[in-house]
């Protein structure tokens, strides 16, 4: 059970690669201990070791996912039960992504995450889970083919973004909102390529978009163009099509940029050769 009484797979408590049970389960998470400000000068002795642990999480994540290939991150609630229509929606998204040649990346937990992993795995695609240390055990759902557990949210978030070329967001709570707005902020500030961000479920997400396009825009907190970063659909096929089409555009742009860079290099080399010939003593 989670702390909300929601059935979840697995038992015990994950602390990085370590599994703890019963009296060994700590009362705080690694993130809580890192961000706690009440240790006085003790951080001088503890934080250098934390830096090594954080570095190891990035190394493990990069190593595990480096050869992933095209992938899409799917976000959504851990609380969605298998009999809920949103679960079937998640399965369909995972299946369609796998059939389109994408690996599916989720948080590896239950609910929508499990649904997307299940759809991808049953369709023969690569199903990836990025787990996180929490005060209650979620465990890696059984549909994950490649799973990586993290202590720190920021290391895990990096993997969601670094190895995905699009984000599909199904109904969820605070964690889903966090992942959605993290992706939006990175795209808006050009910290990442302008990957597509697709919300699935008009009945769930329309109120959020009305708020963004109403008081948030009216007060000048965002620009009109920022709203265009989000696409809202009801059809999983349309969601995957948006991601696929945008991916094709980005790859075409990358090829064109590489070709232009190669031509520029050739022109520069030709100019250097011409100057050498024109110089005194040249041929």
N, C-alpha and C positions, 0 to 999 in steps of 0.2 A: 504493500500500500504506500502511496505517497502521503505527504503531510495533509493532503486534502481528502484522503480516503479513496483516492482513485487507484484501482488495481493496476499495477505495473509489473513487468517481468523482472526476473532476477532476484537475488537476495544478498544482503550485506551492503557494504559501503566501499565505493571505489575511491582510492587516493592515488591518482596516477596509475601505475601498474599494480599497485598493492590492493588486495581485497581484505577488508576488515569486517568482522561480525561481532554481535553481542557487545560485551563490555569493552571491546577494542575500538568501537566507533567513537570518533571525536565529537565534541560539541560545537566546533567551528570548522569552517572550510578554509582551504588555502588562500582563497581570495580575501576572506574576512581577516585572516592573520596578516596578510600583506598590506591591506588598506587600513588596519587599525592604527590609530594615532596615539594610543595611551601607553606606549612601551618606554617612554623616556628615551634614554640613550641606548637601550638594548638593541635598537635597529642597527647600530653600528656593527654589532657582532652577528646578527642574524641575516640582514638583507644581502650581504655579499654572497652567502650561500644560496639565497633565494634567486639571485641573478643567474647562478649556474643552473638551477632547476628550470627557470624560465627559458634559458638558452636551450636546454635539452629538449623542452617541449617543441620549440620551433624546429630544431634539428630533426626530431622524430617525425613531426608532421610533414616537413618538407620531404624527408626521405620516403615516407610512406605514400605520398601523393604525387610525387614528381612525374611519374609516368602515367598519370590518370587519363590523359586525353581530354577531349571536349566534355565538359560537365556543367550541370545546372544545379544550383542550390534550391531546395524546396523547404519552405518554412511553414509552420502551422502548429496548432495546439497539441500538447502532450495529453490533454484530457479528453480528447474526442474518442468516444467508444466505437467499437467495430460496427455496431448496428446503426450508427448515425450516418445520414447521407453524406456528410463531409468526408467520412472515412472512404466511402466509395469514390468520391471525387479525387481524393489523394491517391488512391490506387490507380485510377485512370491516368492521372498526371504522370505518375511514375512509369506506367506501362508505355505511354505515348513517347515520353522522353527516351526511354530505352530503345524503342523501335526507331526513333529518329537518330540513334547513334550516340546518345549522351549518357555519361555516367550520372547517377542521381546522388547528390550529397544532402544528407539531413543531419539533424542533431542526434540521430541514432536511438532515440527514446521511443516511447509508445505513442498512441494517438495518430495524428496526421503523419508524423515522422515514420512510424511503422507502416502506415498505409502506402506512402510513396516508395519506401524501400521494398515492400512486398510487390507492388506493381512492377517495379524495375527488375527485381530478381526473377519473378515468374515470367517476365518477357525476355529473359536471357541477357539483360543488361548488367552493368556493374553497379552494385548497391553499396553506397558508402555511408558510414555513420561516424560523426564526430561527437563523442560523448563528453560529459562535463561532470566534475565532482560537485555534488549537491548534498544538502543536509539529509536528504532521503534518497534511497537507492532507486534509480530508474532502470539501470542495466541497459545493455545494448540489445535492441530488439533482434529476434531470431532471423530477420530478413536481411541483416547487414552482412555483406560479403567481405568488406574491408573496413575495419573499425579502428579508430584511434581515440584513446581517452585523454582528456586534458584536465589539469588542475585549474588553469586560469582561463577566464572567459576571453581575455584579449588575444591570447595565443590561438584559441579555437576560432574566434571571429576572423582572424587573419586567414585561416585555412578556408573558411566559407567563401571569402572574397577572392583570394589569390587563385584558386583553382576552378572558379566558376566563370562562365561567360553569360550568365543570366540568372535571374532570381524569380521564382514563382512563389507567391505568398498566398496561402490558404487561411481561412479563419483561425485566429489564435488570440492569446492574451498578451500580457506584458512582455514575455520573452519574444514573441513574434513581432510585436511592435518595435522592440529594441532592434531586432535584426532588420526589419523593414527600414527604419529610419537611419540605421547605420549605413545600409546600402545606398539610400537616397542621398545622404550627406556626402558620401565618398564620390558618387557620380556628380552631384551638384557642384562640388568643389574641385572636380577634375583630378581627384586623387587616384581614381581608377578610370578605365575606359568607360564610355557611355553605354554600359550594358543595359539590356532591357529589364525593367522591373514590372512584373505583371501580378495584379491582384485578381484572385478568382473568387467570385461570389458578390454580385451586386447588392443583394439584400444585406450582407454583412458590412461591406466596405463603403457603400455609397455615403453614409453619414460622415465618415472620416473625410472623404473627398469634398463633401459639401462644406465642412468646417474649414478645410484648407483653402478652398476657393472662395469662402466667405470672409469671416473675421480675420483669418491669418493673412490672406491676400490684401484685404481692405486696409489693414494697418501697416502694410508695407513690409511684413516680416519675410515674405517670399516674393518672387517675381512670377508673372504669368507663365513665363517659359518653364519655371520649375515644375508646374503642374503637368507639363507634357512629359516629364520623366516617368510618370506612372501611367500604366494602361490597366483598365478595368474590364474584365470579361466574365462570362458565366460558363463558357464552353471550354473544357480542357484542351480540345483540339486547337482552338484559337490561341490559347495561351502558349502552347508549344510551337505553333506556327510563328507567333511573334518572336519568340526566342530564336527559332531556327533562321528566320529571315534576317533578323538583326545580326546573327552570327555570320551569315553568308556575306552581309554587307561589310562587316568589320574585317573578315578575312580578305575580301577583295581589296579593301582599302589598304590593308597591311602589305598585300602583294604589290599594289601600285606604288606604295611608298618605298618598298624595297627596290623595285625596278628603277624608280626615279633616283634613289640614292646611288645605285650602281651606275646609272648614266652620268650622274654628277661626278662621281669618282673618275670615270673614264675621261670626261671632259677636262677635269683638273689635271689628270696625268698627261693628257695630250697637250695642254697649255704649258706644262712644265717642260715637256720634250721640245716644243716649239721654241720656248725661251732659251733652252740649252743650245739649240742649233743656231739661233740668232746671235748668241753671245760670241765675243771675240775668241777665236780658237775653236769655235764650233765647226761642225761639218759643213 
